[in-house]
Amino acid sequence: MPAKEVGSISVDEFLEHGWNELGVDSFQAKKIYSDIASQAFERYFNERGLKGYSGSGGRLSWWADIKTAPLGDRRS
């Protein structure tokens, strides 16, 4: 789908002040940024074969099985 830039703002400005023209305050901006970053990390780890496990607080921890991250040679 073709897209056209209709506005921009620096990340620092967005996080500190939000984006008033779009009705986003700084609290919402931080939540949006955190959500996007979490999605990026999840995709990155999934693409590398790691498995996500949900902890008691619902936060994901990522682990590799032996096929994804073999032990290899442990000689020092």
mmJSON file of the N, C-alpha and C atoms, coordinates in Angstrom:
{"data_MODEL":{"atom_site":{
"group_PDB":["ATOM","ATOM","ATOM","ATOM","ATOM","ATOM","ATOM","ATOM","ATOM","ATOM","ATOM","ATOM","ATOM","ATOM","ATOM","ATOM","ATOM","ATOM","ATOM","ATOM","ATOM","ATOM","ATOM","ATOM","ATOM","ATOM","ATOM","ATOM","ATOM","ATOM","ATOM","ATOM","ATOM","ATOM","ATOM","ATOM","ATOM","ATOM","ATOM","ATOM","ATOM","ATOM","ATOM","ATOM","ATOM","ATOM","ATOM","ATOM","ATOM","ATOM","ATOM","ATOM","ATOM","ATOM","ATOM","ATOM","ATOM","ATOM","ATOM","ATOM","ATOM","ATOM","ATOM","ATOM","ATOM","ATOM","ATOM","ATOM","ATOM","ATOM","ATOM","ATOM","ATOM","ATOM","ATOM","ATOM","ATOM","ATOM","ATOM","ATOM","ATOM","ATOM","ATOM","ATOM","ATOM","ATOM","ATOM","ATOM","ATOM","ATOM","ATOM","ATOM","ATOM","ATOM","ATOM","ATOM","ATOM","ATOM","ATOM","ATOM","ATOM","ATOM","ATOM","ATOM","ATOM","ATOM","ATOM","ATOM","ATOM","ATOM","ATOM","ATOM","ATOM","ATOM","ATOM","ATOM","ATOM","ATOM","ATOM","ATOM","ATOM","ATOM","ATOM","ATOM","ATOM","ATOM","ATOM","ATOM","ATOM","ATOM","ATOM","ATOM","ATOM","ATOM","ATOM","ATOM","ATOM","ATOM","ATOM","ATOM","ATOM","ATOM","ATOM","ATOM","ATOM","ATOM","ATOM","ATOM","ATOM","ATOM","ATOM","ATOM","ATOM","ATOM","ATOM","ATOM","ATOM","ATOM","ATOM","ATOM","ATOM","ATOM","ATOM","ATOM","ATOM","ATOM","ATOM","ATOM","ATOM","ATOM","ATOM","ATOM","ATOM","ATOM","ATOM","ATOM","ATOM","ATOM","ATOM","ATOM","ATOM","ATOM","ATOM","ATOM","ATOM","ATOM","ATOM","ATOM","ATOM","ATOM","ATOM","ATOM","ATOM","ATOM","ATOM","ATOM","ATOM","ATOM","ATOM","ATOM","ATOM","ATOM","ATOM","ATOM","ATOM","ATOM","ATOM","ATOM","ATOM","ATOM","ATOM","ATOM","ATOM","ATOM","ATOM","ATOM","ATOM","ATOM","ATOM","ATOM","ATOM","ATOM","ATOM","ATOM","ATOM","ATOM","ATOM","ATOM"],
"id":[1,2,3,4,5,6,7,8,9,10,11,12,13,14,15,16,17,18,19,20,21,22,23,24,25,26,27,28,29,30,31,32,33,34,35,36,37,38,39,40,41,42,43,44,45,46,47,48,49,50,51,52,53,54,55,56,57,58,59,60,61,62,63,64,65,66,67,68,69,70,71,72,73,74,75,76,77,78,79,80,81,82,83,84,85,86,87,88,89,90,91,92,93,94,95,96,97,98,99,100,101,102,103,104,105,106,107,108,109,110,111,112,113,114,115,116,117,118,119,120,121,122,123,124,125,126,127,128,129,130,131,132,133,134,135,136,137,138,139,140,141,142,143,144,145,146,147,148,149,150,151,152,153,154,155,156,157,158,159,160,161,162,163,164,165,166,167,168,169,170,171,172,173,174,175,176,177,178,179,180,181,182,183,184,185,186,187,188,189,190,191,192,193,194,195,196,197,198,199,200,201,202,203,204,205,206,207,208,209,210,211,212,213,214,215,216,217,218,219,220,221,222,223,224,225,226,227,228],
"type_symbol":["N","C","C","N","C","C","N","C","C","N","C","C","N","C","C","N","C","C","N","C","C","N","C","C","N","C","C","N","C","C","N","C","C","N","C","C","N","C","C","N","C","C","N","C","C","N","C","C","N","C","C","N","C","C","N","C","C","N","C","C","N","C","C","N","C","C","N","C","C","N","C","C","N","C","C","N","C","C","N","C","C","N","C","C","N","C","C","N","C","C","N","C","C","N","C","C","N","C","C","N","C","C","N","C","C","N","C","C","N","C","C","N","C","C","N","C","C","N","C","C","N","C","C","N","C","C","N","C","C","N","C","C","N","C","C","N","C","C","N","C","C","N","C","C","N","C","C","N","C","C","N","C","C","N","C","C","N","C","C","N","C","C","N","C","C","N","C","C","N","C","C","N","C","C","N","C","C","N","C","C","N","C","C","N","C","C","N","C","C","N","C","C","N","C","C","N","C","C","N","C","C","N","C","C","N","C","C","N","C","C","N","C","C","N","C","C","N","C","C","N","C","C","N","C","C","N","C","C"],
"label_atom_id":["N","CA","C","N","CA","C","N","CA","C","N","CA","C","N","CA","C","N","CA","C","N","CA","C","N","CA","C","N","CA","C","N","CA","C","N","CA","C","N","CA","C","N","CA","C","N","CA","C","N","CA","C","N","CA","C","N","CA","C","N","CA","C","N","CA","C","N","CA","C","N","CA","C","N","CA","C","N","CA","C","N","CA","C","N","CA","C","N","CA","C","N","CA","C","N","CA","C","N","CA","C","N","CA","C","N","CA","C","N","CA","C","N","CA","C","N","CA","C","N","CA","C","N","CA","C","N","CA","C","N","CA","C","N","CA","C","N","CA","C","N","CA","C","N","CA","C","N","CA","C","N","CA","C","N","CA","C","N","CA","C","N","CA","C","N","CA","C","N","CA","C","N","CA","C","N","CA","C","N","CA","C","N","CA","C","N","CA","C","N","CA","C","N","CA","C","N","CA","C","N","CA","C","N","CA","C","N","CA","C","N","CA","C","N","CA","C","N","CA","C","N","CA","C","N","CA","C","N","CA","C","N","CA","C","N","CA","C","N","CA","C","N","CA","C","N","CA","C","N","CA","C","N","CA","C","N","CA","C","N","CA","C","N","CA","C"],
"label_alt_id":[null,null,null,null,null,null,null,null,null,null,null,null,null,null,null,null,null,null,null,null,null,null,null,null,null,null,null,null,null,null,null,null,null,null,null,null,null,null,null,null,null,null,null,null,null,null,null,null,null,null,null,null,null,null,null,null,null,null,null,null,null,null,null,null,null,null,null,null,null,null,null,null,null,null,null,null,null,null,null,null,null,null,null,null,null,null,null,null,null,null,null,null,null,null,null,null,null,null,null,null,null,null,null,null,null,null,null,null,null,null,null,null,null,null,null,null,null,null,null,null,null,null,null,null,null,null,null,null,null,null,null,null,null,null,null,null,null,null,null,null,null,null,null,null,null,null,null,null,null,null,null,null,null,null,null,null,null,null,null,null,null,null,null,null,null,null,null,null,null,null,null,null,null,null,null,null,null,null,null,null,null,null,null,null,null,null,null,null,null,null,null,null,null,null,null,null,null,null,null,null,null,null,null,null,null,null,null,null,null,null,null,null,null,null,null,null,null,null,null,null,null,null,null,null,null,null,null,null],
"label_comp_id":["MET","MET","MET","PRO","PRO","PRO","ALA","ALA","ALA","LYS","LYS","LYS","GLU","GLU","GLU","VAL","VAL","VAL","GLY","GLY","GLY","SER","SER","SER","ILE","ILE","ILE","SER","SER","SER","VAL","VAL","VAL","ASP","ASP","ASP","GLU","GLU","GLU","PHE","PHE","PHE","LEU","LEU","LEU","GLU","GLU","GLU","HIS","HIS","HIS","GLY","GLY","GLY","TRP","TRP","TRP","ASN","ASN","ASN","GLU","GLU","GLU","LEU","LEU","LEU","GLY","GLY","GLY","VAL","VAL","VAL","ASP","ASP","ASP","SER","SER","SER","PHE","PHE","PHE","GLN","GLN","GLN","ALA","ALA","ALA","LYS","LYS","LYS","LYS","LYS","LYS","ILE","ILE","ILE","TYR","TYR","TYR","SER","SER","SER","ASP","ASP","ASP","ILE","ILE","ILE","ALA","ALA","ALA","SER","SER","SER","GLN","GLN","GLN","ALA","ALA","ALA","PHE","PHE","PHE","GLU","GLU","GLU","ARG","ARG","ARG","TYR","TYR","TYR","PHE","PHE","PHE","ASN","ASN","ASN","GLU","GLU","GLU","ARG","ARG","ARG","GLY","GLY","GLY","LEU","LEU","LEU","LYS","LYS","LYS","GLY","GLY","GLY","TYR","TYR","TYR","SER","SER","SER","GLY","GLY","GLY","SER","SER","SER","GLY","GLY","GLY","GLY","GLY","GLY","ARG","ARG","ARG","LEU","LEU","LEU","SER","SER","SER","TRP","TRP","TRP","TRP","TRP","TRP","ALA","ALA","ALA","ASP","ASP","ASP","ILE","ILE","ILE","LYS","LYS","LYS","THR","THR","THR","ALA","ALA","ALA","PRO","PRO","PRO","LEU","LEU","LEU","GLY","GLY","GLY","ASP","ASP","ASP","ARG","ARG","ARG","ARG","ARG","ARG","SER","SER","SER"],
"label_asym_id":["A","A","A","A","A","A","A","A","A","A","A","A","A","A","A","A","A","A","A","A","A","A","A","A","A","A","A","A","A","A","A","A","A","A","A","A","A","A","A","A","A","A","A","A","A","A","A","A","A","A","A","A","A","A","A","A","A","A","A","A","A","A","A","A","A","A","A","A","A","A","A","A","A","A","A","A","A","A","A","A","A","A","A","A","A","A","A","A","A","A","A","A","A","A","A","A","A","A","A","A","A","A","A","A","A","A","A","A","A","A","A","A","A","A","A","A","A","A","A","A","A","A","A","A","A","A","A","A","A","A","A","A","A","A","A","A","A","A","A","A","A","A","A","A","A","A","A","A","A","A","A","A","A","A","A","A","A","A","A","A","A","A","A","A","A","A","A","A","A","A","A","A","A","A","A","A","A","A","A","A","A","A","A","A","A","A","A","A","A","A","A","A","A","A","A","A","A","A","A","A","A","A","A","A","A","A","A","A","A","A","A","A","A","A","A","A","A","A","A","A","A","A","A","A","A","A","A","A"],
"label_entity_id":["1","1","1","1","1","1","1","1","1","1","1","1","1","1","1","1","1","1","1","1","1","1","1","1","1","1","1","1","1","1","1","1","1","1","1","1","1","1","1","1","1","1","1","1","1","1","1","1","1","1","1","1","1","1","1","1","1","1","1","1","1","1","1","1","1","1","1","1","1","1","1","1","1","1","1","1","1","1","1","1","1","1","1","1","1","1","1","1","1","1","1","1","1","1","1","1","1","1","1","1","1","1","1","1","1","1","1","1","1","1","1","1","1","1","1","1","1","1","1","1","1","1","1","1","1","1","1","1","1","1","1","1","1","1","1","1","1","1","1","1","1","1","1","1","1","1","1","1","1","1","1","1","1","1","1","1","1","1","1","1","1","1","1","1","1","1","1","1","1","1","1","1","1","1","1","1","1","1","1","1","1","1","1","1","1","1","1","1","1","1","1","1","1","1","1","1","1","1","1","1","1","1","1","1","1","1","1","1","1","1","1","1","1","1","1","1","1","1","1","1","1","1","1","1","1","1","1","1"],
"label_seq_id":[1,1,1,2,2,2,3,3,3,4,4,4,5,5,5,6,6,6,7,7,7,8,8,8,9,9,9,10,10,10,11,11,11,12,12,12,13,13,13,14,14,14,15,15,15,16,16,16,17,17,17,18,18,18,19,19,19,20,20,20,21,21,21,22,22,22,23,23,23,24,24,24,25,25,25,26,26,26,27,27,27,28,28,28,29,29,29,30,30,30,31,31,31,32,32,32,33,33,33,34,34,34,35,35,35,36,36,36,37,37,37,38,38,38,39,39,39,40,40,40,41,41,41,42,42,42,43,43,43,44,44,44,45,45,45,46,46,46,47,47,47,48,48,48,49,49,49,50,50,50,51,51,51,52,52,52,53,53,53,54,54,54,55,55,55,56,56,56,57,57,57,58,58,58,59,59,59,60,60,60,61,61,61,62,62,62,63,63,63,64,64,64,65,65,65,66,66,66,67,67,67,68,68,68,69,69,69,70,70,70,71,71,71,72,72,72,73,73,73,74,74,74,75,75,75,76,76,76],
"pdbx_PDB_ins_code":[null,null,null,null,null,null,null,null,null,null,null,null,null,null,null,null,null,null,null,null,null,null,null,null,null,null,null,null,null,null,null,null,null,null,null,null,null,null,null,null,null,null,null,null,null,null,null,null,null,null,null,null,null,null,null,null,null,null,null,null,null,null,null,null,null,null,null,null,null,null,null,null,null,null,null,null,null,null,null,null,null,null,null,null,null,null,null,null,null,null,null,null,null,null,null,null,null,null,null,null,null,null,null,null,null,null,null,null,null,null,null,null,null,null,null,null,null,null,null,null,null,null,null,null,null,null,null,null,null,null,null,null,null,null,null,null,null,null,null,null,null,null,null,null,null,null,null,null,null,null,null,null,null,null,null,null,null,null,null,null,null,null,null,null,null,null,null,null,null,null,null,null,null,null,null,null,null,null,null,null,null,null,null,null,null,null,null,null,null,null,null,null,null,null,null,null,null,null,null,null,null,null,null,null,null,null,null,null,null,null,null,null,null,null,null,null,null,null,null,null,null,null,null,null,null,null,null,null],
"Cartn_x":[0.834,0.0,0.893,0.701,1.496,1.202,2.235,2.075,2.72,2.198,2.741,2.94,4.123,4.388,3.561,2.821,2.0,2.46,3.425,3.963,5.068,5.906,6.972,7.343,7.952,8.404,9.55,10.516,11.626,11.131,11.803,11.431,11.547,12.626,12.813,11.662,11.284,10.177,8.867,8.639,7.427,7.313,8.413,8.378,8.25,8.881,8.864,7.569,7.044,5.891,4.654,4.771,3.65,3.537,2.353,2.118,0.741,0.706,-0.553,-1.482,-0.926,-1.756,-2.543,-2.034,-2.723,-3.454,-3.414,-4.104,-3.411,-2.086,-1.313,-0.495,-0.762,0.046,1.297,2.202,3.483,3.299,2.315,2.06,1.654,0.73,0.31,1.465,2.283,3.42,4.376,4.638,5.535,4.941,3.632,2.979,3.051,2.813,2.879,4.289,5.286,6.683,7.064,6.664,6.955,6.312,5.081,4.389,5.094,5.48,6.186,7.519,8.259,9.546,9.354,8.334,8.059,7.741,6.943,6.616,7.866,8.766,10.005,10.885,11.041,11.838,11.227,9.905,9.241,9.462,9.335,9.546,11.002,11.93,13.356,13.675,13.224,13.51,12.791,11.547,10.812,11.513,11.979,12.652,13.949,14.523,15.761,15.523,14.253,13.918,13.833,13.89,13.762,12.294,12.065,10.711,10.395,9.204,8.765,7.934,8.241,7.491,6.974,5.692,5.076,5.292,5.817,6.043,4.789,4.903,3.743,3.129,3.922,3.403,2.974,3.029,2.646,3.767,4.927,6.069,6.746,7.11,7.753,9.239,9.709,11.135,11.46,12.612,12.975,14.081,13.91,14.858,15.106,16.326,16.69,16.801,16.296,16.485,17.872,18.229,19.571,19.851,18.802,18.986,19.254,18.681,18.842,20.171,20.547,21.798,22.533,23.195,23.896,25.004,25.293,26.295,27.688,28.025,29.335,30.458,31.658,32.853,33.029,33.07,33.153,34.575,35.573,36.944,37.374,38.138,38.615,40.032],
"Cartn_y":[-1.157,0.0,1.239,2.13,3.36,4.218,4.846,5.711,7.055,8.076,9.418,10.027,10.579,11.209,12.488,12.584,13.772,14.565,14.035,14.735,13.922,14.59,13.881,14.65,13.935,14.498,13.614,14.2,13.387,12.489,11.379,10.45,11.135,11.876,12.571,13.539,14.301,15.257,14.512,13.431,12.629,12.088,11.537,10.95,12.008,13.142,14.175,14.985,15.285,16.185,15.578,14.394,13.826,14.474,14.377,14.976,15.605,16.879,17.584,17.581,17.741,17.774,16.476,15.387,14.099,13.723,14.61,14.336,13.296,13.182,12.206,12.952,12.68,13.309,12.47,12.962,12.273,10.891,10.726,9.418,8.404,8.795,7.903,7.638,8.651,8.492,7.424,7.447,6.454,5.06,4.938,3.634,3.128,4.012,3.636,3.18,3.958,3.625,2.281,2.062,0.805,-0.376,-0.206,-1.274,-1.606,-0.578,-0.802,-1.502,-1.068,-1.701,-3.154,-3.445,-4.831,-5.705,-5.178,-5.934,-6.216,-5.233,-5.412,-6.485,-6.46,-7.478,-8.862,-8.979,-10.27,-10.817,-9.974,-10.424,-10.858,-10.058,-10.357,-11.729,-11.963,-13.228,-14.395,-14.202,-15.259,-15.664,-14.684,-14.972,-15.743,-15.664,-16.381,-17.703,-18.085,-19.392,-19.47,-18.342,-18.379,-18.548,-19.057,-19.304,-18.319,-17.732,-16.81,-17.519,-17.275,-17.844,-16.707,-16.747,-15.696,-15.936,-14.927,-15.021,-14.669,-14.622,-14.374,-13.003,-12.021,-10.685,-10.508,-11.585,-11.509,-11.07,-10.762,-10.341,-11.559,-11.452,-12.571,-12.648,-13.865,-14.162,-15.028,-14.839,-15.543,-16.547,-17.762,-18.843,-19.552,-19.985,-20.765,-22.229,-23.109,-24.533,-24.944,-26.186,-26.673,-26.599,-26.691,-26.606,-25.165,-24.214,-22.809,-22.259,-22.63,-22.161,-23.349,-24.139,-25.321,-24.944,-25.884,-25.642,-25.432,-26.196,-26.043,-26.517,-26.099,-26.472,-25.543,-26.11,-25.29,-25.27,-25.606,-25.571,-24.144,-23.928,-22.567,-22.363],
"Cartn_z":[0.0,0.0,0.0,-0.936,-0.954,0.274,0.786,1.952,1.665,2.312,2.146,3.536,3.781,5.063,5.171,6.25,6.467,7.685,8.42,9.57,10.196,10.958,11.665,12.914,13.832,15.093,15.584,16.272,16.777,17.913,18.106,19.18,20.535,20.734,22.017,22.293,21.289,21.43,21.707,20.972,21.141,22.56,23.068,24.407,25.501,25.298,26.334,26.358,25.159,25.091,24.438,23.857,23.119,21.75,21.15,19.837,19.888,20.272,20.511,19.303,18.096,16.878,16.684,17.234,17.11,18.393,19.389,20.647,21.514,21.378,22.146,23.195,24.472,25.525,25.776,26.623,26.824,27.454,28.332,28.938,27.871,26.996,25.906,24.952,24.683,23.779,24.3,25.596,26.186,26.107,26.305,26.18,24.74,23.774,22.353,21.998,22.417,22.123,22.741,23.973,24.664,23.945,23.493,22.775,21.461,20.708,19.439,19.674,20.704,21.021,21.419,22.214,22.622,21.414,20.489,19.279,18.455,18.371,17.608,18.237,19.57,20.248,20.07,20.219,20.057,18.657,17.654,16.275,16.06,16.568,16.433,17.036,18.275,18.947,18.291,17.874,17.176,15.886,15.118,13.855,14.059,15.241,15.542,16.244,16.373,16.913,18.424,19.117,20.567,20.949,22.133,22.623,23.737,23.682,24.716,25.77,27.029,28.145,29.006,29.303,30.087,31.571,32.268,33.702,34.474,35.779,36.637,36.386,36.0,35.718,34.277,33.485,32.088,31.159,31.719,30.905,30.301,29.018,28.341,28.664,28.865,28.957,27.756,27.175,25.95,26.217,25.687,25.89,24.57,24.407,23.226,23.626,22.772,23.042,22.537,22.759,22.417,20.91,20.083,18.629,18.194,18.908,18.553,19.065,20.276,20.879,21.48,20.632,21.149,22.133,23.04,24.068,23.467,22.461,21.827,22.723,22.383,23.116,24.314,25.526,26.748,27.32,26.543,27.055,27.297,28.381,28.646,28.186],
"occupancy":[1.0,1.0,1.0,1.0,1.0,1.0,1.0,1.0,1.0,1.0,1.0,1.0,1.0,1.0,1.0,1.0,1.0,1.0,1.0,1.0,1.0,1.0,1.0,1.0,1.0,1.0,1.0,1.0,1.0,1.0,1.0,1.0,1.0,1.0,1.0,1.0,1.0,1.0,1.0,1.0,1.0,1.0,1.0,1.0,1.0,1.0,1.0,1.0,1.0,1.0,1.0,1.0,1.0,1.0,1.0,1.0,1.0,1.0,1.0,1.0,1.0,1.0,1.0,1.0,1.0,1.0,1.0,1.0,1.0,1.0,1.0,1.0,1.0,1.0,1.0,1.0,1.0,1.0,1.0,1.0,1.0,1.0,1.0,1.0,1.0,1.0,1.0,1.0,1.0,1.0,1.0,1.0,1.0,1.0,1.0,1.0,1.0,1.0,1.0,1.0,1.0,1.0,1.0,1.0,1.0,1.0,1.0,1.0,1.0,1.0,1.0,1.0,1.0,1.0,1.0,1.0,1.0,1.0,1.0,1.0,1.0,1.0,1.0,1.0,1.0,1.0,1.0,1.0,1.0,1.0,1.0,1.0,1.0,1.0,1.0,1.0,1.0,1.0,1.0,1.0,1.0,1.0,1.0,1.0,1.0,1.0,1.0,1.0,1.0,1.0,1.0,1.0,1.0,1.0,1.0,1.0,1.0,1.0,1.0,1.0,1.0,1.0,1.0,1.0,1.0,1.0,1.0,1.0,1.0,1.0,1.0,1.0,1.0,1.0,1.0,1.0,1.0,1.0,1.0,1.0,1.0,1.0,1.0,1.0,1.0,1.0,1.0,1.0,1.0,1.0,1.0,1.0,1.0,1.0,1.0,1.0,1.0,1.0,1.0,1.0,1.0,1.0,1.0,1.0,1.0,1.0,1.0,1.0,1.0,1.0,1.0,1.0,1.0,1.0,1.0,1.0,1.0,1.0,1.0,1.0,1.0,1.0,1.0,1.0,1.0,1.0,1.0,1.0],
"B_iso_or_equiv":[0.0,0.0,0.0,0.0,0.0,0.0,0.0,0.0,0.0,0.0,0.0,0.0,0.0,0.0,0.0,0.0,0.0,0.0,0.0,0.0,0.0,0.0,0.0,0.0,0.0,0.0,0.0,0.0,0.0,0.0,0.0,0.0,0.0,0.0,0.0,0.0,0.0,0.0,0.0,0.0,0.0,0.0,0.0,0.0,0.0,0.0,0.0,0.0,0.0,0.0,0.0,0.0,0.0,0.0,0.0,0.0,0.0,0.0,0.0,0.0,0.0,0.0,0.0,0.0,0.0,0.0,0.0,0.0,0.0,0.0,0.0,0.0,0.0,0.0,0.0,0.0,0.0,0.0,0.0,0.0,0.0,0.0,0.0,0.0,0.0,0.0,0.0,0.0,0.0,0.0,0.0,0.0,0.0,0.0,0.0,0.0,0.0,0.0,0.0,0.0,0.0,0.0,0.0,0.0,0.0,0.0,0.0,0.0,0.0,0.0,0.0,0.0,0.0,0.0,0.0,0.0,0.0,0.0,0.0,0.0,0.0,0.0,0.0,0.0,0.0,0.0,0.0,0.0,0.0,0.0,0.0,0.0,0.0,0.0,0.0,0.0,0.0,0.0,0.0,0.0,0.0,0.0,0.0,0.0,0.0,0.0,0.0,0.0,0.0,0.0,0.0,0.0,0.0,0.0,0.0,0.0,0.0,0.0,0.0,0.0,0.0,0.0,0.0,0.0,0.0,0.0,0.0,0.0,0.0,0.0,0.0,0.0,0.0,0.0,0.0,0.0,0.0,0.0,0.0,0.0,0.0,0.0,0.0,0.0,0.0,0.0,0.0,0.0,0.0,0.0,0.0,0.0,0.0,0.0,0.0,0.0,0.0,0.0,0.0,0.0,0.0,0.0,0.0,0.0,0.0,0.0,0.0,0.0,0.0,0.0,0.0,0.0,0.0,0.0,0.0,0.0,0.0,0.0,0.0,0.0,0.0,0.0,0.0,0.0,0.0,0.0,0.0,0.0],
"pdbx_formal_charge":[null,null,null,null,null,null,null,null,null,null,null,null,null,null,null,null,null,null,null,null,null,null,null,null,null,null,null,null,null,null,null,null,null,null,null,null,null,null,null,null,null,null,null,null,null,null,null,null,null,null,null,null,null,null,null,null,null,null,null,null,null,null,null,null,null,null,null,null,null,null,null,null,null,null,null,null,null,null,null,null,null,null,null,null,null,null,null,null,null,null,null,null,null,null,null,null,null,null,null,null,null,null,null,null,null,null,null,null,null,null,null,null,null,null,null,null,null,null,null,null,null,null,null,null,null,null,null,null,null,null,null,null,null,null,null,null,null,null,null,null,null,null,null,null,null,null,null,null,null,null,null,null,null,null,null,null,null,null,null,null,null,null,null,null,null,null,null,null,null,null,null,null,null,null,null,null,null,null,null,null,null,null,null,null,null,null,null,null,null,null,null,null,null,null,null,null,null,null,null,null,null,null,null,null,null,null,null,null,null,null,null,null,null,null,null,null,null,null,null,null,null,null,null,null,null,null,null,null],
"auth_seq_id":[1,1,1,2,2,2,3,3,3,4,4,4,5,5,5,6,6,6,7,7,7,8,8,8,9,9,9,10,10,10,11,11,11,12,12,12,13,13,13,14,14,14,15,15,15,16,16,16,17,17,17,18,18,18,19,19,19,20,20,20,21,21,21,22,22,22,23,23,23,24,24,24,25,25,25,26,26,26,27,27,27,28,28,28,29,29,29,30,30,30,31,31,31,32,32,32,33,33,33,34,34,34,35,35,35,36,36,36,37,37,37,38,38,38,39,39,39,40,40,40,41,41,41,42,42,42,43,43,43,44,44,44,45,45,45,46,46,46,47,47,47,48,48,48,49,49,49,50,50,50,51,51,51,52,52,52,53,53,53,54,54,54,55,55,55,56,56,56,57,57,57,58,58,58,59,59,59,60,60,60,61,61,61,62,62,62,63,63,63,64,64,64,65,65,65,66,66,66,67,67,67,68,68,68,69,69,69,70,70,70,71,71,71,72,72,72,73,73,73,74,74,74,75,75,75,76,76,76],
"auth_comp_id":["MET","MET","MET","PRO","PRO","PRO","ALA","ALA","ALA","LYS","LYS","LYS","GLU","GLU","GLU","VAL","VAL","VAL","GLY","GLY","GLY","SER","SER","SER","ILE","ILE","ILE","SER","SER","SER","VAL","VAL","VAL","ASP","ASP","ASP","GLU","GLU","GLU","PHE","PHE","PHE","LEU","LEU","LEU","GLU","GLU","GLU","HIS","HIS","HIS","GLY","GLY","GLY","TRP","TRP","TRP","ASN","ASN","ASN","GLU","GLU","GLU","LEU","LEU","LEU","GLY","GLY","GLY","VAL","VAL","VAL","ASP","ASP","ASP","SER","SER","SER","PHE","PHE","PHE","GLN","GLN","GLN","ALA","ALA","ALA","LYS","LYS","LYS","LYS","LYS","LYS","ILE","ILE","ILE","TYR","TYR","TYR","SER","SER","SER","ASP","ASP","ASP","ILE","ILE","ILE","ALA","ALA","ALA","SER","SER","SER","GLN","GLN","GLN","ALA","ALA","ALA","PHE","PHE","PHE","GLU","GLU","GLU","ARG","ARG","ARG","TYR","TYR","TYR","PHE","PHE","PHE","ASN","ASN","ASN","GLU","GLU","GLU","ARG","ARG","ARG","GLY","GLY","GLY","LEU","LEU","LEU","LYS","LYS","LYS","GLY","GLY","GLY","TYR","TYR","TYR","SER","SER","SER","GLY","GLY","GLY","SER","SER","SER","GLY","GLY","GLY","GLY","GLY","GLY","ARG","ARG","ARG","LEU","LEU","LEU","SER","SER","SER","TRP","TRP","TRP","TRP","TRP","TRP","ALA","ALA","ALA","ASP","ASP","ASP","ILE","ILE","ILE","LYS","LYS","LYS","THR","THR","THR","ALA","ALA","ALA","PRO","PRO","PRO","LEU","LEU","LEU","GLY","GLY","GLY","ASP","ASP","ASP","ARG","ARG","ARG","ARG","ARG","ARG","SER","SER","SER"],
"auth_asym_id":["A","A","A","A","A","A","A","A","A","A","A","A","A","A","A","A","A","A","A","A","A","A","A","A","A","A","A","A","A","A","A","A","A","A","A","A","A","A","A","A","A","A","A","A","A","A","A","A","A","A","A","A","A","A","A","A","A","A","A","A","A","A","A","A","A","A","A","A","A","A","A","A","A","A","A","A","A","A","A","A","A","A","A","A","A","A","A","A","A","A","A","A","A","A","A","A","A","A","A","A","A","A","A","A","A","A","A","A","A","A","A","A","A","A","A","A","A","A","A","A","A","A","A","A","A","A","A","A","A","A","A","A","A","A","A","A","A","A","A","A","A","A","A","A","A","A","A","A","A","A","A","A","A","A","A","A","A","A","A","A","A","A","A","A","A","A","A","A","A","A","A","A","A","A","A","A","A","A","A","A","A","A","A","A","A","A","A","A","A","A","A","A","A","A","A","A","A","A","A","A","A","A","A","A","A","A","A","A","A","A","A","A","A","A","A","A","A","A","A","A","A","A","A","A","A","A","A","A"],
"auth_atom_id":["N","CA","C","N","CA","C","N","CA","C","N","CA","C","N","CA","C","N","CA","C","N","CA","C","N","CA","C","N","CA","C","N","CA","C","N","CA","C","N","CA","C","N","CA","C","N","CA","C","N","CA","C","N","CA","C","N","CA","C","N","CA","C","N","CA","C","N","CA","C","N","CA","C","N","CA","C","N","CA","C","N","CA","C","N","CA","C","N","CA","C","N","CA","C","N","CA","C","N","CA","C","N","CA","C","N","CA","C","N","CA","C","N","CA","C","N","CA","C","N","CA","C","N","CA","C","N","CA","C","N","CA","C","N","CA","C","N","CA","C","N","CA","C","N","CA","C","N","CA","C","N","CA","C","N","CA","C","N","CA","C","N","CA","C","N","CA","C","N","CA","C","N","CA","C","N","CA","C","N","CA","C","N","CA","C","N","CA","C","N","CA","C","N","CA","C","N","CA","C","N","CA","C","N","CA","C","N","CA","C","N","CA","C","N","CA","C","N","CA","C","N","CA","C","N","CA","C","N","CA","C","N","CA","C","N","CA","C","N","CA","C","N","CA","C","N","CA","C","N","CA","C","N","CA","C","N","CA","C","N","CA","C","N","CA","C"],
"pdbx_PDB_model_num":[1,1,1,1,1,1,1,1,1,1,1,1,1,1,1,1,1,1,1,1,1,1,1,1,1,1,1,1,1,1,1,1,1,1,1,1,1,1,1,1,1,1,1,1,1,1,1,1,1,1,1,1,1,1,1,1,1,1,1,1,1,1,1,1,1,1,1,1,1,1,1,1,1,1,1,1,1,1,1,1,1,1,1,1,1,1,1,1,1,1,1,1,1,1,1,1,1,1,1,1,1,1,1,1,1,1,1,1,1,1,1,1,1,1,1,1,1,1,1,1,1,1,1,1,1,1,1,1,1,1,1,1,1,1,1,1,1,1,1,1,1,1,1,1,1,1,1,1,1,1,1,1,1,1,1,1,1,1,1,1,1,1,1,1,1,1,1,1,1,1,1,1,1,1,1,1,1,1,1,1,1,1,1,1,1,1,1,1,1,1,1,1,1,1,1,1,1,1,1,1,1,1,1,1,1,1,1,1,1,1,1,1,1,1,1,1,1,1,1,1,1,1,1,1,1,1,1,1]
}}}
